[in-house]
Amino acid sequence: MTGSCENCLYYDYDDYTDSYECIMNLDEDEYYRILTQKRTVCPYFRFNDEYKIVNKQI
């Protein structure tokens, strides 16, 4: 797997459910496609790089 959910930009903590979850806004077809596909790479994975954000501010 190229990236794991723990390192993804869309993986966030939900205070209401007290758990981590993917916050990527997917419709039913996209969600079904991800669950049923054979590949192990998430097509929506983006590395959560805090340093990249800080460099843009400087």
PQR file of N, CA, C, O and H, with PARSE charges and radii, in Angstrom:
ATOM      1  N   MET A   1       0.843  -1.178   0.000 -0.4000 1.5000
ATOM      2  CA  MET A   1       0.000   0.000   0.000 -0.0000 2.0000
ATOM      3  C   MET A   1       0.885   1.236   0.000  0.5500 1.7000
ATOM      4  O   MET A   1       1.853   1.309   0.757 -0.5500 1.4000
ATOM      5  N   THR A   2       0.564   2.192  -0.829 -0.4000 1.5000
ATOM      6  CA  THR A   2       1.367   3.393  -0.965 -0.0000 2.0000
ATOM      7  C   THR A   2       1.294   4.271   0.277  0.5500 1.7000
ATOM      8  O   THR A   2       2.323   4.769   0.734 -0.5500 1.4000
ATOM      9  H   THR A   2      -0.222   2.134  -1.444  0.4000 1.0000
ATOM     10  N   GLY A   3       0.125   4.469   0.824 -0.4000 1.5000
ATOM     11  CA  GLY A   3      -0.036   5.277   2.018 -0.0000 2.0000
ATOM     12  C   GLY A   3      -1.055   4.647   2.935  0.5500 1.7000
ATOM     13  O   GLY A   3      -1.924   3.896   2.493 -0.5500 1.4000
ATOM     14  H   GLY A   3      -0.711   4.064   0.454  0.4000 1.0000
ATOM     15  N   SER A   4      -0.948   4.953   4.206 -0.4000 1.5000
ATOM     16  CA  SER A   4      -1.924   4.415   5.133 -0.0000 2.0000
ATOM     17  C   SER A   4      -2.859   5.535   5.585  0.5500 1.7000
ATOM     18  O   SER A   4      -2.525   6.713   5.457 -0.5500 1.4000
ATOM     19  H   SER A   4      -0.242   5.563   4.565  0.4000 1.0000
ATOM     20  N   CYS A   5      -3.990   5.182   6.095 -0.4000 1.5000
ATOM     21  CA  CYS A   5      -4.976   6.176   6.508 -0.0000 2.0000
ATOM     22  C   CYS A   5      -4.443   7.112   7.585  0.5500 1.7000
ATOM     23  O   CYS A   5      -4.812   8.286   7.620 -0.5500 1.4000
ATOM     24  H   CYS A   5      -4.261   4.225   6.198  0.4000 1.0000
ATOM     25  N   GLU A   6      -3.583   6.611   8.461 -0.4000 1.5000
ATOM     26  CA  GLU A   6      -3.054   7.430   9.550 -0.0000 2.0000
ATOM     27  C   GLU A   6      -2.235   8.604   9.042  0.5500 1.7000
ATOM     28  O   GLU A   6      -2.111   9.612   9.737 -0.5500 1.4000
ATOM     29  H   GLU A   6      -3.283   5.657   8.432  0.4000 1.0000
ATOM     30  N   ASN A   7      -1.668   8.494   7.837 -0.4000 1.5000
ATOM     31  CA  ASN A   7      -0.863   9.567   7.261 -0.0000 2.0000
ATOM     32  C   ASN A   7      -1.624  10.401   6.242  0.5500 1.7000
ATOM     33  O   ASN A   7      -1.043  11.285   5.613 -0.5500 1.4000
ATOM     34  H   ASN A   7      -1.769   7.675   7.272  0.4000 1.0000
ATOM     35  N   CYS A   8      -2.892  10.139   6.073 -0.4000 1.5000
ATOM     36  CA  CYS A   8      -3.679  10.803   5.040 -0.0000 2.0000
ATOM     37  C   CYS A   8      -4.257  12.129   5.538  0.5500 1.7000
ATOM     38  O   CYS A   8      -4.592  12.276   6.714 -0.5500 1.4000
ATOM     39  H   CYS A   8      -3.364   9.421   6.584  0.4000 1.0000
ATOM     40  N   LEU A   9      -4.363  13.075   4.629 -0.4000 1.5000
ATOM     41  CA  LEU A   9      -4.925  14.381   4.930 -0.0000 2.0000
ATOM     42  C   LEU A   9      -6.408  14.287   5.308  0.5500 1.7000
ATOM     43  O   LEU A   9      -6.903  15.109   6.080 -0.5500 1.4000
ATOM     44  H   LEU A   9      -4.091  12.955   3.674  0.4000 1.0000
ATOM     45  N   TYR A  10      -7.110  13.299   4.774 -0.4000 1.5000
ATOM     46  CA  TYR A  10      -8.555  13.166   4.988 -0.0000 2.0000
ATOM     47  C   TYR A  10      -8.924  12.310   6.197  0.5500 1.7000
ATOM     48  O   TYR A  10     -10.108  12.080   6.446 -0.5500 1.4000
ATOM     49  H   TYR A  10      -6.708  12.632   4.147  0.4000 1.0000
ATOM     50  N   TYR A  11      -7.940  11.839   6.947 -0.4000 1.5000
ATOM     51  CA  TYR A  11      -8.188  11.001   8.120 -0.0000 2.0000
ATOM     52  C   TYR A  11      -8.227  11.909   9.346  0.5500 1.7000
ATOM     53  O   TYR A  11      -7.204  12.474   9.731 -0.5500 1.4000
ATOM     54  H   TYR A  11      -6.979  12.026   6.745  0.4000 1.0000
ATOM     55  N   ASP A  12      -9.391  12.051   9.954 -0.4000 1.5000
ATOM     56  CA  ASP A  12      -9.571  13.041  11.013 -0.0000 2.0000
ATOM     57  C   ASP A  12     -10.308  12.440  12.205  0.5500 1.7000
ATOM     58  O   ASP A  12     -11.039  11.458  12.077 -0.5500 1.4000
ATOM     59  H   ASP A  12     -10.223  11.592   9.641  0.4000 1.0000
ATOM     60  N   TYR A  13     -10.099  13.048  13.354 -0.4000 1.5000
ATOM     61  CA  TYR A  13     -10.735  12.597  14.590 -0.0000 2.0000
ATOM     62  C   TYR A  13     -12.114  13.233  14.729  0.5500 1.7000
ATOM     63  O   TYR A  13     -12.265  14.441  14.546 -0.5500 1.4000
ATOM     64  H   TYR A  13      -9.505  13.846  13.458  0.4000 1.0000
ATOM     65  N   ASP A  14     -13.119  12.423  15.051 -0.4000 1.5000
ATOM     66  CA  ASP A  14     -14.482  12.893  15.262 -0.0000 2.0000
ATOM     67  C   ASP A  14     -14.788  12.843  16.753  0.5500 1.7000
ATOM     68  O   ASP A  14     -14.819  11.766  17.348 -0.5500 1.4000
ATOM     69  H   ASP A  14     -12.996  11.441  15.200  0.4000 1.0000
ATOM     70  N   ASP A  15     -15.015  14.006  17.354 -0.4000 1.5000
ATOM     71  CA  ASP A  15     -15.299  14.080  18.786 -0.0000 2.0000
ATOM     72  C   ASP A  15     -16.620  13.402  19.153  0.5500 1.7000
ATOM     73  O   ASP A  15     -16.755  12.827  20.233 -0.5500 1.4000
ATOM     74  H   ASP A  15     -14.991  14.881  16.870  0.4000 1.0000
ATOM     75  N   TYR A  16     -17.570  13.474  18.261 -0.4000 1.5000
ATOM     76  CA  TYR A  16     -18.892  12.916  18.540 -0.0000 2.0000
ATOM     77  C   TYR A  16     -18.857  11.389  18.663  0.5500 1.7000
ATOM     78  O   TYR A  16     -19.454  10.824  19.579 -0.5500 1.4000
ATOM     79  H   TYR A  16     -17.460  13.940  17.384  0.4000 1.0000
ATOM     80  N   THR A  17     -18.162  10.730  17.748 -0.4000 1.5000
ATOM     81  CA  THR A  17     -18.086   9.266  17.782 -0.0000 2.0000
ATOM     82  C   THR A  17     -16.858   8.760  18.531  0.5500 1.7000
ATOM     83  O   THR A  17     -16.728   7.559  18.770 -0.5500 1.4000
ATOM     84  H   THR A  17     -17.677  11.188  17.004  0.4000 1.0000
ATOM     85  N   ASP A  18     -15.956   9.669  18.902 -0.4000 1.5000
ATOM     86  CA  ASP A  18     -14.734   9.338  19.634 -0.0000 2.0000
ATOM     87  C   ASP A  18     -13.877   8.335  18.860  0.5500 1.7000
ATOM     88  O   ASP A  18     -13.363   7.370  19.426 -0.5500 1.4000
ATOM     89  H   ASP A  18     -16.062  10.644  18.708  0.4000 1.0000
ATOM     90  N   SER A  19     -13.735   8.582  17.556 -0.4000 1.5000
ATOM     91  CA  SER A  19     -12.924   7.703  16.718 -0.0000 2.0000
ATOM     92  C   SER A  19     -12.407   8.477  15.506  0.5500 1.7000
ATOM     93  O   SER A  19     -12.870   9.576  15.200 -0.5500 1.4000
ATOM     94  H   SER A  19     -14.152   9.366  17.097  0.4000 1.0000
ATOM     95  N   TYR A  20     -11.436   7.869  14.829 -0.4000 1.5000
ATOM     96  CA  TYR A  20     -10.902   8.443  13.602 -0.0000 2.0000
ATOM     97  C   TYR A  20     -11.686   7.905  12.417  0.5500 1.7000
ATOM     98  O   TYR A  20     -12.127   6.755  12.422 -0.5500 1.4000
ATOM     99  H   TYR A  20     -11.060   6.976  15.077  0.4000 1.0000
ATOM    100  N   GLU A  21     -11.857   8.744  11.401 -0.4000 1.5000
ATOM    101  CA  GLU A  21     -12.579   8.316  10.205 -0.0000 2.0000
ATOM    102  C   GLU A  21     -12.126   9.126   9.002  0.5500 1.7000
ATOM    103  O   GLU A  21     -11.541  10.200   9.140 -0.5500 1.4000
ATOM    104  H   GLU A  21     -11.499   9.678  11.397  0.4000 1.0000
ATOM    105  N   CYS A  22     -12.403   8.599   7.835 -0.4000 1.5000
ATOM    106  CA  CYS A  22     -12.079   9.285   6.587 -0.0000 2.0000
ATOM    107  C   CYS A  22     -13.151  10.339   6.333  0.5500 1.7000
ATOM    108  O   CYS A  22     -14.344  10.036   6.338 -0.5500 1.4000
ATOM    109  H   CYS A  22     -12.879   7.727   7.723  0.4000 1.0000
ATOM    110  N   ILE A  23     -12.716  11.582   6.111 -0.4000 1.5000
ATOM    111  CA  ILE A  23     -13.675  12.668   5.905 -0.0000 2.0000
ATOM    112  C   ILE A  23     -13.802  13.030   4.427  0.5500 1.7000
ATOM    113  O   ILE A  23     -14.359  14.076   4.093 -0.5500 1.4000
ATOM    114  H   ILE A  23     -11.746  11.828   6.107  0.4000 1.0000
ATOM    115  N   MET A  24     -13.292  12.181   3.543 -0.4000 1.5000
ATOM    116  CA  MET A  24     -13.417  12.411   2.108 -0.0000 2.0000
ATOM    117  C   MET A  24     -14.879  12.290   1.728  0.5500 1.7000
ATOM    118  O   MET A  24     -15.534  11.306   2.072 -0.5500 1.4000
ATOM    119  H   MET A  24     -12.838  11.331   3.814  0.4000 1.0000
ATOM    120  N   ASN A  25     -15.393  13.279   1.024 -0.4000 1.5000
ATOM    121  CA  ASN A  25     -16.798  13.306   0.637 -0.0000 2.0000
ATOM    122  C   ASN A  25     -16.994  12.471  -0.630  0.5500 1.7000
ATOM    123  O   ASN A  25     -16.712  12.934  -1.735 -0.5500 1.4000
ATOM    124  H   ASN A  25     -14.861  14.079   0.745  0.4000 1.0000
ATOM    125  N   LEU A  26     -17.482  11.229  -0.460 -0.4000 1.5000
ATOM    126  CA  LEU A  26     -17.685  10.311  -1.574 -0.0000 2.0000
ATOM    127  C   LEU A  26     -19.170  10.047  -1.783  0.5500 1.7000
ATOM    128  O   LEU A  26     -19.945  10.001  -0.828 -0.5500 1.4000
ATOM    129  H   LEU A  26     -17.711  10.853   0.438  0.4000 1.0000
ATOM    130  N   ASP A  27     -19.553   9.876  -3.035 -0.4000 1.5000
ATOM    131  CA  ASP A  27     -20.934   9.459  -3.277 -0.0000 2.0000
ATOM    132  C   ASP A  27     -21.005   7.929  -3.200  0.5500 1.7000
ATOM    133  O   ASP A  27     -19.981   7.269  -3.024 -0.5500 1.4000
ATOM    134  H   ASP A  27     -18.923   9.913  -3.811  0.4000 1.0000
ATOM    135  N   GLU A  28     -22.189   7.376  -3.331 -0.4000 1.5000
ATOM    136  CA  GLU A  28     -22.379   5.931  -3.157 -0.0000 2.0000
ATOM    137  C   GLU A  28     -21.577   5.113  -4.162  0.5500 1.7000
ATOM    138  O   GLU A  28     -21.008   4.080  -3.811 -0.5500 1.4000
ATOM    139  H   GLU A  28     -23.021   7.911  -3.474  0.4000 1.0000
ATOM    140  N   ASP A  29     -21.531   5.571  -5.412 -0.4000 1.5000
ATOM    141  CA  ASP A  29     -20.807   4.831  -6.451 -0.0000 2.0000
ATOM    142  C   ASP A  29     -19.309   4.794  -6.173  0.5500 1.7000
ATOM    143  O   ASP A  29     -18.679   3.746  -6.315 -0.5500 1.4000
ATOM    144  H   ASP A  29     -21.993   6.410  -5.698  0.4000 1.0000
ATOM    145  N   GLU A  30     -18.736   5.922  -5.782 -0.4000 1.5000
ATOM    146  CA  GLU A  30     -17.306   5.963  -5.478 -0.0000 2.0000
ATOM    147  C   GLU A  30     -16.982   5.082  -4.280  0.5500 1.7000
ATOM    148  O   GLU A  30     -15.988   4.356  -4.291 -0.5500 1.4000
ATOM    149  H   GLU A  30     -19.248   6.773  -5.667  0.4000 1.0000
ATOM    150  N   TYR A  31     -17.810   5.144  -3.255 -0.4000 1.5000
ATOM    151  CA  TYR A  31     -17.589   4.335  -2.058 -0.0000 2.0000
ATOM    152  C   TYR A  31     -17.657   2.841  -2.379  0.5500 1.7000
ATOM    153  O   TYR A  31     -16.827   2.064  -1.905 -0.5500 1.4000
ATOM    154  H   TYR A  31     -18.617   5.734  -3.246  0.4000 1.0000
ATOM    155  N   TYR A  32     -18.633   2.444  -3.173 -0.4000 1.5000
ATOM    156  CA  TYR A  32     -18.777   1.045  -3.581 -0.0000 2.0000
ATOM    157  C   TYR A  32     -17.555   0.586  -4.388  0.5500 1.7000
ATOM    158  O   TYR A  32     -17.057  -0.522  -4.193 -0.5500 1.4000
ATOM    159  H   TYR A  32     -19.307   3.075  -3.558  0.4000 1.0000
ATOM    160  N   ARG A  33     -17.082   1.443  -5.289 -0.4000 1.5000
ATOM    161  CA  ARG A  33     -15.934   1.120  -6.125 -0.0000 2.0000
ATOM    162  C   ARG A  33     -14.685   0.893  -5.271  0.5500 1.7000
ATOM    163  O   ARG A  33     -13.908  -0.024  -5.538 -0.5500 1.4000
ATOM    164  H   ARG A  33     -17.487   2.344  -5.447  0.4000 1.0000
ATOM    165  N   ILE A  34     -14.491   1.724  -4.245 -0.4000 1.5000
ATOM    166  CA  ILE A  34     -13.324   1.560  -3.372 -0.0000 2.0000
ATOM    167  C   ILE A  34     -13.420   0.254  -2.582  0.5500 1.7000
ATOM    168  O   ILE A  34     -12.416  -0.437  -2.409 -0.5500 1.4000
ATOM    169  H   ILE A  34     -15.122   2.469  -4.027  0.4000 1.0000
ATOM    170  N   LEU A  35     -14.603  -0.085  -2.109 -0.4000 1.5000
ATOM    171  CA  LEU A  35     -14.769  -1.299  -1.311 -0.0000 2.0000
ATOM    172  C   LEU A  35     -14.629  -2.574  -2.128  0.5500 1.7000
ATOM    173  O   LEU A  35     -14.198  -3.596  -1.594 -0.5500 1.4000
ATOM    174  H   LEU A  35     -15.419   0.476  -2.249  0.4000 1.0000
ATOM    175  N   THR A  36     -14.977  -2.542  -3.396 -0.4000 1.5000
ATOM    176  CA  THR A  36     -14.987  -3.760  -4.202 -0.0000 2.0000
ATOM    177  C   THR A  36     -13.781  -3.925  -5.108  0.5500 1.7000
ATOM    178  O   THR A  36     -13.611  -4.989  -5.703 -0.5500 1.4000
ATOM    179  H   THR A  36     -15.327  -1.712  -3.830  0.4000 1.0000
ATOM    180  N   GLN A  37     -12.943  -2.915  -5.234 -0.4000 1.5000
ATOM    181  CA  GLN A  37     -11.788  -3.040  -6.134 -0.0000 2.0000
ATOM    182  C   GLN A  37     -10.696  -3.909  -5.517  0.5500 1.7000
ATOM    183  O   GLN A  37     -10.601  -4.026  -4.295 -0.5500 1.4000
ATOM    184  H   GLN A  37     -13.081  -2.050  -4.752  0.4000 1.0000
ATOM    185  N   LYS A  38      -9.896  -4.503  -6.350 -0.4000 1.5000
ATOM    186  CA  LYS A  38      -8.851  -5.430  -5.918 -0.0000 2.0000
ATOM    187  C   LYS A  38      -7.576  -4.712  -5.495  0.5500 1.7000
ATOM    188  O   LYS A  38      -6.798  -5.256  -4.712 -0.5500 1.4000
ATOM    189  H   LYS A  38      -9.974  -4.408  -7.342  0.4000 1.0000
ATOM    190  N   ARG A  39      -7.347  -3.508  -5.996 -0.4000 1.5000
ATOM    191  CA  ARG A  39      -6.086  -2.844  -5.679 -0.0000 2.0000
ATOM    192  C   ARG A  39      -6.059  -2.351  -4.237  0.5500 1.7000
ATOM    193  O   ARG A  39      -7.107  -2.148  -3.625 -0.5500 1.4000
ATOM    194  H   ARG A  39      -7.979  -3.066  -6.633  0.4000 1.0000
ATOM    195  N   THR A  40      -4.864  -2.162  -3.702 -0.4000 1.5000
ATOM    196  CA  THR A  40      -4.702  -1.810  -2.294 -0.0000 2.0000
ATOM    197  C   THR A  40      -4.343  -0.348  -2.085  0.5500 1.7000
ATOM    198  O   THR A  40      -4.075   0.060  -0.956 -0.5500 1.4000
ATOM    199  H   THR A  40      -4.013  -2.328  -4.200  0.4000 1.0000
ATOM    200  N   VAL A  41      -4.332   0.446  -3.143 -0.4000 1.5000
ATOM    201  CA  VAL A  41      -3.970   1.855  -3.052 -0.0000 2.0000
ATOM    202  C   VAL A  41      -5.227   2.708  -3.104  0.5500 1.7000
ATOM    203  O   VAL A  41      -6.046   2.562  -4.012 -0.5500 1.4000
ATOM    204  H   VAL A  41      -4.551   0.115  -4.061  0.4000 1.0000
ATOM    205  N   CYS A  42      -5.380   3.591  -2.136 -0.4000 1.5000
ATOM    206  CA  CYS A  42      -6.523   4.499  -2.130 -0.0000 2.0000
ATOM    207  C   CYS A  42      -6.288   5.598  -3.163  0.5500 1.7000
ATOM    208  O   CYS A  42      -5.251   6.259  -3.119 -0.5500 1.4000
ATOM    209  H   CYS A  42      -4.715   3.709  -1.399  0.4000 1.0000
ATOM    210  N   PRO A  43      -7.218   5.812  -4.089 -0.5600 1.5000
ATOM    211  CA  PRO A  43      -7.009   6.833  -5.119  0.2800 2.0000
ATOM    212  C   PRO A  43      -7.102   8.258  -4.586  0.5500 1.7000
ATOM    213  O   PRO A  43      -6.721   9.195  -5.287 -0.5500 1.4000
ATOM    214  N   TYR A  44      -7.595   8.446  -3.372 -0.4000 1.5000
ATOM    215  CA  TYR A  44      -7.769   9.777  -2.810 -0.0000 2.0000
ATOM    216  C   TYR A  44      -6.725  10.115  -1.741  0.5500 1.7000
ATOM    217  O   TYR A  44      -6.827  11.149  -1.082 -0.5500 1.4000
ATOM    218  H   TYR A  44      -7.905   7.685  -2.802  0.4000 1.0000
ATOM    219  N   PHE A  45      -5.735   9.256  -1.569 -0.4000 1.5000
ATOM    220  CA  PHE A  45      -4.724   9.473  -0.542 -0.0000 2.0000
ATOM    221  C   PHE A  45      -3.904  10.715  -0.852  0.5500 1.7000
ATOM    222  O   PHE A  45      -3.395  10.874  -1.961 -0.5500 1.4000
ATOM    223  H   PHE A  45      -5.653   8.415  -2.104  0.4000 1.0000
ATOM    224  N   ARG A  46      -3.780  11.600   0.144 -0.4000 1.5000
ATOM    225  CA  ARG A  46      -2.886  12.756   0.082 -0.0000 2.0000
ATOM    226  C   ARG A  46      -2.121  12.805   1.380  0.5500 1.7000
ATOM    227  O   ARG A  46      -2.711  12.794   2.460 -0.5500 1.4000
ATOM    228  H   ARG A  46      -4.194  11.471   1.045  0.4000 1.0000
ATOM    229  N   PHE A  47      -0.795  12.860   1.277 -0.4000 1.5000
ATOM    230  CA  PHE A  47       0.037  12.863   2.467 -0.0000 2.0000
ATOM    231  C   PHE A  47      -0.190  14.149   3.250  0.5500 1.7000
ATOM    232  O   PHE A  47      -0.157  15.241   2.683 -0.5500 1.4000
ATOM    233  H   PHE A  47      -0.316  12.869   0.399  0.4000 1.0000
ATOM    234  N   ASN A  48      -0.419  14.018   4.546 -0.4000 1.5000
ATOM    235  CA  ASN A  48      -0.664  15.157   5.428 -0.0000 2.0000
ATOM    236  C   ASN A  48       0.686  15.735   5.849  0.5500 1.7000
ATOM    237  O   ASN A  48       1.292  15.275   6.817 -0.5500 1.4000
ATOM    238  H   ASN A  48      -0.446  13.130   5.007  0.4000 1.0000
ATOM    239  N   ASP A  49       1.145  16.733   5.124 -0.4000 1.5000
ATOM    240  CA  ASP A  49       2.459  17.324   5.354 -0.0000 2.0000
ATOM    241  C   ASP A  49       2.287  18.722   5.942  0.5500 1.7000
ATOM    242  O   ASP A  49       2.042  19.683   5.213 -0.5500 1.4000
ATOM    243  H   ASP A  49       0.653  17.106   4.337  0.4000 1.0000
ATOM    244  N   GLU A  50       2.416  18.829   7.266 -0.4000 1.5000
ATOM    245  CA  GLU A  50       2.250  20.122   7.928 -0.0000 2.0000
ATOM    246  C   GLU A  50       3.341  21.104   7.529  0.5500 1.7000
ATOM    247  O   GLU A  50       3.100  22.310   7.491 -0.5500 1.4000
ATOM    248  H   GLU A  50       2.615  18.048   7.858  0.4000 1.0000
ATOM    249  N   TYR A  51       4.536  20.607   7.231 -0.4000 1.5000
ATOM    250  CA  TYR A  51       5.648  21.487   6.862 -0.0000 2.0000
ATOM    251  C   TYR A  51       5.397  22.175   5.523  0.5500 1.7000
ATOM    252  O   TYR A  51       5.843  23.303   5.314 -0.5500 1.4000
ATOM    253  H   TYR A  51       4.732  19.627   7.261  0.4000 1.0000
ATOM    254  N   LYS A  52       4.701  21.516   4.632 -0.4000 1.5000
ATOM    255  CA  LYS A  52       4.385  22.119   3.341 -0.0000 2.0000
ATOM    256  C   LYS A  52       3.470  23.333   3.528  0.5500 1.7000
ATOM    257  O   LYS A  52       3.629  24.342   2.841 -0.5500 1.4000
ATOM    258  H   LYS A  52       4.339  20.600   4.802  0.4000 1.0000
ATOM    259  N   ILE A  53       2.523  23.238   4.448 -0.4000 1.5000
ATOM    260  CA  ILE A  53       1.619  24.349   4.737 -0.0000 2.0000
ATOM    261  C   ILE A  53       2.395  25.515   5.357  0.5500 1.7000
ATOM    262  O   ILE A  53       2.154  26.670   5.008 -0.5500 1.4000
ATOM    263  H   ILE A  53       2.394  22.418   5.006  0.4000 1.0000
ATOM    264  N   VAL A  54       3.312  25.226   6.259 -0.4000 1.5000
ATOM    265  CA  VAL A  54       4.101  26.267   6.917 -0.0000 2.0000
ATOM    266  C   VAL A  54       5.004  26.977   5.902  0.5500 1.7000
ATOM    267  O   VAL A  54       5.173  28.194   5.977 -0.5500 1.4000
ATOM    268  H   VAL A  54       3.508  24.287   6.543  0.4000 1.0000
ATOM    269  N   ASN A  55       5.578  26.239   4.964 -0.4000 1.5000
ATOM    270  CA  ASN A  55       6.433  26.854   3.960 -0.0000 2.0000
ATOM    271  C   ASN A  55       5.684  27.842   3.092  0.5500 1.7000
ATOM    272  O   ASN A  55       6.274  28.824   2.641 -0.5500 1.4000
ATOM    273  H   ASN A  55       5.441  25.250   4.903  0.4000 1.0000
ATOM    274  N   LYS A  56       4.420  27.619   2.844 -0.4000 1.5000
ATOM    275  CA  LYS A  56       3.619  28.558   2.048 -0.0000 2.0000
ATOM    276  C   LYS A  56       3.369  29.852   2.820  0.5500 1.7000
ATOM    277  O   LYS A  56       3.171  30.900   2.207 -0.5500 1.4000
ATOM    278  H   LYS A  56       3.941  26.821   3.210  0.4000 1.0000
ATOM    279  N   GLN A  57       3.375  29.799   4.135 -0.4000 1.5000
ATOM    280  CA  GLN A  57       3.103  30.983   4.943 -0.0000 2.0000
ATOM    281  C   GLN A  57       4.332  31.876   5.053  0.5500 1.7000
ATOM    282  O   GLN A  57       4.207  33.076   5.299 -0.5500 1.4000
ATOM    283  H   GLN A  57       3.537  28.947   4.633  0.4000 1.0000
ATOM    284  N   ILE A  58       5.518  31.300   4.872 -0.4000 1.5000
ATOM    285  CA  ILE A  58       6.764  32.064   5.030 -0.0000 2.0000
ATOM    286  C   ILE A  58       7.051  32.900   3.809  0.5500 1.7000
ATOM    287  O   ILE A  58       8.058  33.606   3.768 -0.5500 1.4000
ATOM    288  H   ILE A  58       5.619  30.326   4.672  0.4000 1.0000
TER
END
